[in-house]
């Protein structure tokens, strides 16, 4: 089996953990695929005959049977798009603070032996297609957690009209809004007061950011909904579309942002089944 291992090289502990995972997988007779960037910061010389190196994380995932990310949720989210494109299952080893999307914690890496025995399940996670239409040009993005419309912190609040299946339903005066997947309901949306949705459900969550109204609330839409957002301000140069906190595009006057459910799913590997609400309590419990 070809195991792609993506290591967040900006985290020293992730590099150490990644080395341990590489050695574990090779000891278990797997072929390991790595990014060239780890060559200079790891001590894997004696294992080089069992490792194939590639120039990009995307190439690692494309040539693997399944992939392991070592880092925080950001590492998983970044590589989830590649895993979806090439239809490869993915599991994250959490080295971050919360790690909602990660399958296991760093101290549980021996559980990864189950991958080679086929002792795991696949959970499909809904994704969002995000389109920004500007005249005849359309920019397309894939969101694992959310697509957010936000304003510059030093600029006035913005007016955003929302259309459901091409019919205008509401206008928010707010700092912005979030369109989230069920997976993303425990991310940015949650910190802005949005509800928690079980991650294997299919629906689209809309959460306004600091709305200037008494009646503005979060809304959950059916999975087959087409949602369109338009910033109505005459000057929208201070507004941005941010996808999964990693892609940032300035919004211009006349832009239309359309959100729909993607036909593709992210396949997450589940090694240890745990009640979602038990996990929620564990991840979000207050620490002294």
C-alpha positions as CSV (number, residue, x, y, z in Angstrom):
1,X,0.0,0.0,0.0
2,X,1.2,3.5,-0.9
3,X,0.8,5.9,2.1
4,X,1.1,9.6,1.4
5,X,2.2,11.5,4.5
6,X,1.9,15.3,4.6
7,X,3.8,17.0,7.4
8,X,3.3,20.6,8.4
9,X,7.0,21.5,8.4
10,X,6.3,24.8,10.2
11,X,5.6,22.9,13.4
12,X,8.6,21.3,15.0
13,X,6.4,18.7,16.9
14,X,4.6,17.8,13.7
15,X,8.0,17.1,12.1
16,X,9.0,14.8,15.0
17,X,5.6,13.0,14.9
18,X,5.8,12.7,11.1
19,X,9.2,11.0,11.3
20,X,7.7,8.5,13.8
21,X,4.8,7.8,11.4
22,X,7.1,7.3,8.4
23,X,9.1,4.8,10.4
24,X,6.0,3.0,11.7
25,X,4.5,2.7,8.2
26,X,7.7,1.4,6.7
27,X,8.1,-1.1,9.5
28,X,4.6,-2.3,8.6
29,X,5.7,-2.8,5.0
30,X,4.0,0.2,3.4
31,X,5.5,2.3,0.7
32,X,5.7,5.9,1.9
33,X,5.3,9.1,-0.2
34,X,6.6,12.4,1.1
35,X,7.1,16.0,-0.1
36,X,10.7,16.9,-1.0
37,X,10.5,19.7,1.6
38,X,11.0,17.3,4.5
39,X,14.3,15.9,3.2
40,X,16.4,18.5,4.9
41,X,14.6,18.5,8.3
42,X,14.1,14.8,9.0
43,X,16.5,12.0,9.7
44,X,15.2,9.3,7.4
45,X,18.3,8.3,5.4
46,X,18.2,4.7,6.3
47,X,14.6,4.4,5.0
48,X,15.2,6.2,1.7
49,X,14.7,3.0,-0.3
50,X,11.1,2.8,1.0
51,X,10.3,6.5,0.3
52,X,9.2,8.2,-2.9
53,X,9.6,12.0,-2.9
54,X,7.5,14.5,-4.8
55,X,7.6,18.2,-5.3
56,X,4.2,19.1,-4.0
57,X,1.6,17.8,-1.5
58,X,-0.8,17.5,-4.4
59,X,1.5,15.1,-6.2
60,X,2.0,13.1,-3.0
61,X,-1.7,12.6,-2.6
62,X,-2.3,11.9,-6.3
63,X,0.1,9.0,-6.3
64,X,-0.9,7.5,-2.9
65,X,-3.7,5.0,-2.0
66,X,-4.6,7.1,1.1
67,X,-3.1,10.1,2.9
68,X,-2.1,11.1,6.4
69,X,-1.7,14.7,7.4
70,X,0.3,15.7,10.4
71,X,-0.5,19.1,11.8
72,X,-3.7,21.0,12.8
73,X,-7.0,21.3,11.1
74,X,-5.5,23.9,8.7
75,X,-3.2,21.2,7.3
76,X,-6.1,18.9,6.8
77,X,-8.3,21.5,5.2
78,X,-5.6,22.6,2.8
79,X,-5.0,19.0,1.6
80,X,-8.6,17.9,1.7
81,X,-9.1,19.6,-1.6
82,X,-6.4,17.5,-3.2
83,X,-7.8,14.3,-1.6
84,X,-11.2,15.2,-3.0
85,X,-9.9,15.9,-6.5
86,X,-8.1,12.6,-6.7
87,X,-10.7,10.7,-4.6
88,X,-8.3,9.5,-2.0
89,X,-9.3,8.9,1.7
90,X,-7.6,11.1,4.3
91,X,-6.9,11.0,8.0
92,X,-5.4,13.8,10.1
93,X,-3.1,13.4,13.1
94,X,-3.8,16.4,15.3
95,X,-0.9,18.4,16.5
96,X,-3.0,21.6,16.9
97,X,-5.1,22.9,19.7
98,X,-8.6,21.6,18.8
99,X,-8.5,19.4,15.8
100,X,-12.1,18.7,15.0
101,X,-11.4,17.2,11.6
102,X,-8.5,15.1,12.7
103,X,-9.0,11.4,13.2
104,X,-6.5,10.8,15.9
105,X,-4.2,12.6,18.3
106,X,-0.4,12.5,18.1
107,X,-0.2,10.1,21.0
108,X,-2.4,7.6,19.2
109,X,-0.3,7.1,16.1
110,X,0.0,3.3,16.6
111,X,-3.6,3.2,15.6
112,X,-2.4,3.9,12.1
113,X,-1.4,0.3,11.7
114,X,-5.1,-0.4,11.1
115,X,-4.8,1.4,7.8
116,X,-2.7,-1.4,6.4
117,X,-5.2,-4.0,7.7
118,X,-8.2,-2.3,6.2
119,X,-9.6,-1.9,9.7
120,X,-11.3,1.5,9.3
121,X,-14.4,3.1,8.1
122,X,-15.0,6.0,5.7
123,X,-17.1,9.0,6.6
124,X,-18.2,11.2,3.7
125,X,-18.3,15.0,4.4
126,X,-20.3,17.4,2.4
127,X,-18.4,20.2,0.5
128,X,-19.5,23.6,-0.9
129,X,-19.0,24.9,-4.4
130,X,-18.3,28.6,-4.3
131,X,-18.5,30.7,-7.4
132,X,-17.6,34.4,-7.6
133,X,-19.1,35.9,-10.8
134,X,-17.7,39.1,-12.1
135,X,-19.1,40.1,-15.5
136,X,-18.3,37.2,-17.8
137,X,-15.6,35.8,-15.5
138,X,-16.3,33.1,-12.9
139,X,-13.8,32.1,-10.2
140,X,-14.5,28.8,-8.6
141,X,-13.5,27.4,-5.2
142,X,-14.2,24.3,-3.1
143,X,-14.9,24.8,0.6
144,X,-14.5,22.2,3.3
145,X,-15.5,24.4,6.2
146,X,-16.9,27.7,5.0
147,X,-17.0,30.6,2.6
148,X,-17.1,33.9,4.4
149,X,-17.9,37.4,3.3
150,X,-16.1,39.9,5.6
151,X,-15.3,43.6,5.8
152,X,-12.1,45.4,6.6
153,X,-12.1,45.9,10.3
154,X,-11.5,49.7,9.8
155,X,-14.4,50.1,7.3
156,X,-18.1,50.5,7.8
157,X,-20.5,47.6,8.1
158,X,-21.9,46.2,4.8
159,X,-25.3,45.4,3.4
160,X,-25.6,41.9,2.0
161,X,-28.6,40.6,0.1
162,X,-29.2,36.9,0.0
163,X,-31.1,35.1,-2.7
164,X,-32.5,31.6,-2.4
165,X,-32.9,29.8,-5.8
166,X,-32.8,33.3,-7.4
167,X,-35.4,34.9,-5.2
168,X,-34.3,37.6,-2.7
169,X,-35.2,36.5,0.8
170,X,-33.3,38.8,3.2
171,X,-30.8,41.6,3.5
172,X,-28.3,41.7,6.3
173,X,-26.5,44.8,7.6
174,X,-23.5,43.2,9.3
175,X,-19.8,42.7,9.4
176,X,-20.3,39.9,6.9
177,X,-21.7,36.4,6.8
178,X,-20.6,32.7,6.7
179,X,-21.9,29.9,4.5
180,X,-20.8,26.7,6.3
181,X,-20.8,23.0,5.8
182,X,-21.8,20.7,8.7
183,X,-18.1,20.1,9.1
184,X,-17.6,23.9,9.3
185,X,-20.3,24.4,11.9
186,X,-17.8,23.8,14.6
187,X,-15.2,26.2,13.1
188,X,-15.6,29.9,12.3
189,X,-19.4,29.8,12.3
190,X,-19.4,28.3,15.8
191,X,-17.2,31.0,17.2
192,X,-19.8,33.5,15.8
193,X,-22.7,32.0,17.6
194,X,-23.8,29.5,14.9
195,X,-25.4,26.1,15.8
196,X,-23.6,22.8,15.9
197,X,-24.6,20.4,13.1
198,X,-23.6,16.7,13.0
199,X,-20.8,16.5,10.4
200,X,-22.2,13.7,8.3
201,X,-25.4,15.6,7.6
202,X,-26.0,17.4,4.3
203,X,-27.2,21.0,4.6
204,X,-25.9,24.6,4.2
205,X,-25.6,26.9,7.3
206,X,-25.8,30.7,7.0
207,X,-24.4,32.6,10.0
208,X,-24.4,36.5,9.9
209,X,-21.4,38.2,11.5
210,X,-22.4,40.8,14.1
211,X,-25.7,41.7,12.4
212,X,-27.1,45.1,13.2
213,X,-30.7,44.0,13.8
214,X,-32.8,42.4,16.6
215,X,-34.2,39.7,14.4
216,X,-31.2,38.4,12.4
217,X,-30.6,34.7,13.1
218,X,-28.7,31.8,11.7
219,X,-30.5,29.8,9.0
220,X,-30.1,26.2,7.9
221,X,-30.9,25.5,4.3
222,X,-31.6,22.3,2.4
223,X,-28.7,20.6,0.7
224,X,-30.1,21.3,-2.8
225,X,-30.4,25.1,-2.2
226,X,-28.7,27.6,-4.4
227,X,-27.7,30.6,-2.3
228,X,-26.4,33.9,-3.8
229,X,-24.9,36.8,-1.9
230,X,-24.5,40.3,-3.2
231,X,-22.8,43.2,-1.3
232,X,-25.1,46.1,-1.9
233,X,-22.9,48.9,-0.8
234,X,-21.9,51.5,-3.5
235,X,-18.3,51.0,-2.4
236,X,-17.4,47.4,-1.7
237,X,-13.7,47.7,-2.0
238,X,-13.3,46.9,1.6
239,X,-15.1,43.5,1.4
240,X,-13.6,40.1,0.9
241,X,-14.5,36.5,0.1
242,X,-12.5,34.2,2.3
243,X,-12.7,30.4,1.6
244,X,-11.6,28.1,4.5
245,X,-9.5,30.9,5.9
246,X,-6.9,30.2,3.2
247,X,-8.1,31.9,0.0
248,X,-8.8,35.6,0.0
249,X,-10.4,37.5,-2.9
250,X,-11.4,41.2,-2.8
251,X,-15.1,41.7,-3.7
252,X,-15.9,44.3,-6.4
253,X,-19.2,46.1,-7.1
254,X,-21.6,43.9,-9.0
255,X,-19.9,40.6,-7.9
256,X,-22.3,37.7,-7.2
257,X,-21.2,34.9,-4.8
258,X,-23.1,31.7,-5.3
259,X,-23.0,28.7,-2.9
260,X,-24.2,25.2,-3.7
261,X,-23.5,21.7,-2.5
262,X,-20.7,20.1,-4.3
263,X,-21.2,16.8,-6.1
264,X,-17.9,15.6,-4.6
265,X,-17.4,14.5,-1.0
266,X,-14.4,14.5,1.3
267,X,-13.7,11.0,2.5
268,X,-12.4,11.0,6.0
269,X,-10.9,7.8,7.5
270,X,-12.4,6.8,10.9
271,X,-10.1,4.6,13.0
272,X,-11.9,5.1,16.3
273,X,-15.6,5.6,16.4
274,X,-16.7,8.1,19.0
275,X,-20.0,9.8,19.6
276,X,-19.9,13.2,18.0
277,X,-21.3,15.0,21.1
278,X,-18.8,13.3,23.4
279,X,-16.1,14.5,21.0
280,X,-17.6,18.0,21.0
281,X,-17.4,18.2,24.8
282,X,-13.9,16.9,24.9
283,X,-12.6,19.4,22.3
284,X,-14.4,22.4,23.7
285,X,-14.1,21.9,27.4
286,X,-12.5,24.7,29.2
287,X,-8.9,24.2,30.2
288,X,-7.3,26.0,33.2
